[in-house]
Amino acid sequence: MSEKKFLEVRDLTIHYETDGGVVEAVNSVSFSLAQGETLGLVGETGAGKTTIALGIMNLVPNPPGKIKGGEIVFEGEDLLKKKSKEMRKIRGDKISMIFQDPMTALNPVKTVADQISEVIRLHQKLSRADALRKACEMLELVGISAERINDYPHQFSGGMKQRVVIAIALACNPSLLIADEPTTALDVTIQAQVIEMMGRLKEELRTSMILITHDLGVVAEMCDKVAIMYAGEVVEYGTLEDIYEGEHHHPYTVGLFGAIPDLDKDTDRLTPIDGLMPDPMALPQGCNFCPRCPHRRPECETVPPKAYEVSPGHTIRCHLFGKEEA
């Protein structure tokens, strides 16, 4: 696998400025991705995962969304400096996104043929007949018979709709695929099929991927790197081995794993994380996780923690590790 970083997100900050106040959705988020790697963005609903994806795609709704700072360097160029016309050429071609709900991602009054071939014709100079032929190939690639190319979305099940959405996203063989909770709306059996299919296509097409999810099992199955997000920040970042097998963890990461049943242990009750995520319009002065943290100290209430490197490439944003480093 190439070590060259073809995507680097540096200190990305995105806020939503509303009449009711400023929603601090993403705050100084940084991570990188090499060719062929998969990064898992993990966290509770409202952590800012989807906002990061929209930032990379340059689709943050404005108003009320504002990209307040940072860089998104893709293949050596900062996407935040691109004009709208330039980004339209990149979206769907070099960078594609599988949106969260397949039920609403497809146009109900257009056939599958129209929706897959549209993106192909937009980015590749193909005739209508050639684009339709390529659309049939993409449908077959995701496990749906090409005979259904002229069907409408309502004629497909939820799992098949998701496969169609994946076919659209992969139609132009993108370098980077962003998958926003691609299995959330599916039952467990179909989830397993979609995960297996996405892993296979990723290997065949050498596509890098950002997988947004709250399912740590899916992350273990598909990801090379993991970024644990909480209240708009990356609180822990490292390789899959760092997060799942490492010695040091952020208290929030410990809480996430504590809420998962262990088949090797006889446990009467799981250990949930007490409390709720803070209001993004009124984040704590110090550490965002402080009100819920069982290890909080006086400095946690007033001083925002830095990201400390506990091992090469493994960083944790927590005062507990700052003391160890000192």
Solvent accessible surface area in square Angstrom, and as a share of the most:
residue,aa,sasa,rsa
1,M,134,0.60
2,S,51,0.33
3,E,154,0.69
4,K,155,0.66
5,K,111,0.47
6,F,14,0.06
7,L,0,0.00
8,E,45,0.20
9,V,2,0.01
10,R,95,0.35
11,D,84,0.44
12,L,0,0.00
13,T,23,0.13
14,I,0,0.00
15,H,28,0.12
16,Y,36,0.14
17,E,69,0.31
18,T,57,0.33
19,D,164,0.85
20,G,67,0.64
21,G,26,0.25
22,V,65,0.38
23,V,28,0.16
24,E,62,0.28
25,A,14,0.11
26,V,0,0.00
27,N,25,0.13
28,S,54,0.35
29,V,1,0.00
30,S,51,0.33
31,F,9,0.04
32,S,13,0.08
33,L,0,0.00
34,A,6,0.05
35,Q,55,0.24
36,G,3,0.03
37,E,21,0.09
38,T,0,0.00
39,L,0,0.00
40,G,0,0.00
41,L,0,0.00
42,V,2,0.01
43,G,2,0.02
44,E,55,0.25
45,T,129,0.75
46,G,59,0.57
47,A,0,0.00
48,G,10,0.10
49,K,11,0.05
50,T,50,0.29
51,T,14,0.08
52,I,0,0.00
53,A,1,0.01
54,L,34,0.17
55,G,0,0.00
56,I,1,0.00
57,M,9,0.04
58,N,52,0.27
59,L,68,0.34
60,V,19,0.11
61,P,67,0.42
62,N,103,0.53
63,P,116,0.73
64,P,49,0.31
65,G,1,0.01
66,K,84,0.36
67,I,59,0.30
68,K,109,0.46
69,G,29,0.28
70,G,32,0.30
71,E,63,0.28
72,I,0,0.00
73,V,23,0.13
74,F,5,0.02
75,E,80,0.36
76,G,66,0.64
77,E,96,0.43
78,D,24,0.13
79,L,1,0.01
80,L,45,0.22
81,K,160,0.68
82,K,43,0.18
83,K,151,0.64
84,S,77,0.50
85,K,134,0.57
86,E,77,0.35
87,M,1,0.01
88,R,137,0.50
89,K,132,0.56
90,I,21,0.11
91,R,48,0.18
92,G,15,0.14
93,D,42,0.22
94,K,90,0.38
95,I,0,0.00
96,S,3,0.02
97,M,13,0.06
98,I,0,0.00
99,F,85,0.36
100,Q,76,0.34
101,D,53,0.28
102,P,0,0.00
103,M,93,0.42
104,T,109,0.63
105,A,44,0.34
106,L,10,0.05
107,N,61,0.31
108,P,94,0.59
109,V,118,0.68
110,K,76,0.32
111,T,20,0.11
112,V,0,0.00
113,A,6,0.04
114,D,69,0.36
115,Q,16,0.07
116,I,0,0.00
117,S,14,0.09
118,E,97,0.43
119,V,20,0.12
120,I,0,0.00
121,R,101,0.37
122,L,132,0.66
123,H,41,0.18
124,Q,53,0.24
125,K,213,0.90
126,L,65,0.33
127,S,61,0.39
128,R,166,0.61
129,A,63,0.49
130,D,55,0.28
131,A,0,0.00
132,L,71,0.35
133,R,137,0.50
134,K,52,0.22
135,A,0,0.00
136,C,31,0.18
137,E,97,0.43
138,M,11,0.05
139,L,0,0.00
140,E,95,0.43
141,L,53,0.26
142,V,0,0.00
143,G,58,0.56
144,I,4,0.02
145,S,52,0.34
146,A,26,0.20
147,E,161,0.72
148,R,66,0.24
149,I,13,0.07
150,N,101,0.52
151,D,30,0.16
152,Y,86,0.33
153,P,6,0.04
154,H,140,0.63
155,Q,88,0.39
156,F,10,0.04
157,S,63,0.41
158,G,19,0.18
159,G,8,0.08
160,M,54,0.24
161,K,26,0.11
162,Q,0,0.00
163,R,34,0.12
164,V,1,0.00
165,V,9,0.05
166,I,1,0.00
167,A,0,0.00
168,I,40,0.20
169,A,6,0.05
170,L,6,0.03
171,A,1,0.01
172,C,9,0.05
173,N,88,0.45
174,P,2,0.01
175,S,27,0.18
176,L,0,0.00
177,L,5,0.02
178,I,0,0.00
179,A,0,0.00
180,D,3,0.02
181,E,17,0.08
182,P,3,0.02
183,T,12,0.07
184,T,69,0.40
185,A,53,0.41
186,L,15,0.07
187,D,90,0.47
188,V,122,0.70
189,T,91,0.53
190,I,47,0.24
191,Q,38,0.17
192,A,61,0.47
193,Q,80,0.36
194,V,0,0.00
195,I,23,0.12
196,E,108,0.48
197,M,3,0.01
198,M,4,0.02
199,G,24,0.23
200,R,91,0.33
201,L,2,0.01
202,K,20,0.08
203,E,115,0.51
204,E,99,0.45
205,L,47,0.23
206,R,115,0.42
207,T,2,0.01
208,S,0,0.00
209,M,1,0.01
210,I,1,0.01
211,L,1,0.00
212,I,0,0.00
213,T,8,0.05
214,H,104,0.46
215,D,54,0.28
216,L,13,0.07
217,G,49,0.47
218,V,9,0.05
219,V,0,0.00
220,A,46,0.36
221,E,129,0.58
222,M,23,0.10
223,C,7,0.04
224,D,51,0.27
225,K,36,0.15
226,V,0,0.00
227,A,0,0.00
228,I,0,0.00
229,M,0,0.00
230,Y,0,0.00
231,A,7,0.06
232,G,0,0.00
233,E,34,0.15
234,V,14,0.08
235,V,6,0.03
236,E,1,0.00
237,Y,31,0.12
238,G,2,0.02
239,T,54,0.32
240,L,35,0.17
241,E,104,0.46
242,D,27,0.14
243,I,1,0.00
244,Y,65,0.25
245,E,138,0.62
246,G,27,0.25
247,E,161,0.72
248,H,71,0.32
249,H,43,0.19
250,H,2,0.01
251,P,11,0.07
252,Y,0,0.00
253,T,0,0.00
254,V,87,0.50
255,G,15,0.15
256,L,28,0.14
257,F,62,0.26
258,G,32,0.30
259,A,44,0.34
260,I,75,0.38
261,P,87,0.55
262,D,65,0.33
263,L,179,0.89
264,D,135,0.70
265,K,142,0.60
266,D,151,0.78
267,T,78,0.45
268,D,144,0.75
269,R,202,0.74
270,L,81,0.40
271,T,96,0.56
272,P,95,0.60
273,I,34,0.17
274,D,110,0.57
275,G,53,0.51
276,L,158,0.78
277,M,40,0.18
278,P,25,0.16
279,D,80,0.42
280,P,52,0.33
281,M,86,0.38
282,A,72,0.55
283,L,40,0.20
284,P,39,0.25
285,Q,138,0.61
286,G,6,0.06
287,C,16,0.10
288,N,11,0.06
289,F,5,0.02
290,C,8,0.05
291,P,85,0.53
292,R,24,0.09
293,C,10,0.06
294,P,107,0.68
295,H,102,0.46
296,R,124,0.45
297,R,88,0.32
298,P,113,0.71
299,E,46,0.20
300,C,11,0.07
301,E,103,0.46
302,T,73,0.43
303,V,74,0.42
304,P,83,0.52
305,P,10,0.06
306,K,145,0.61
307,A,52,0.41
308,Y,52,0.20
309,E,94,0.42
310,V,32,0.18
311,S,42,0.27
312,P,130,0.82
313,G,43,0.42
314,H,5,0.02
315,T,37,0.21
316,I,0,0.00
317,R,48,0.17
318,C,10,0.06
319,H,21,0.10
320,L,36,0.18
321,F,15,0.06
322,G,11,0.11
323,K,117,0.49
324,E,117,0.53
325,E,105,0.47
326,A,118,0.91
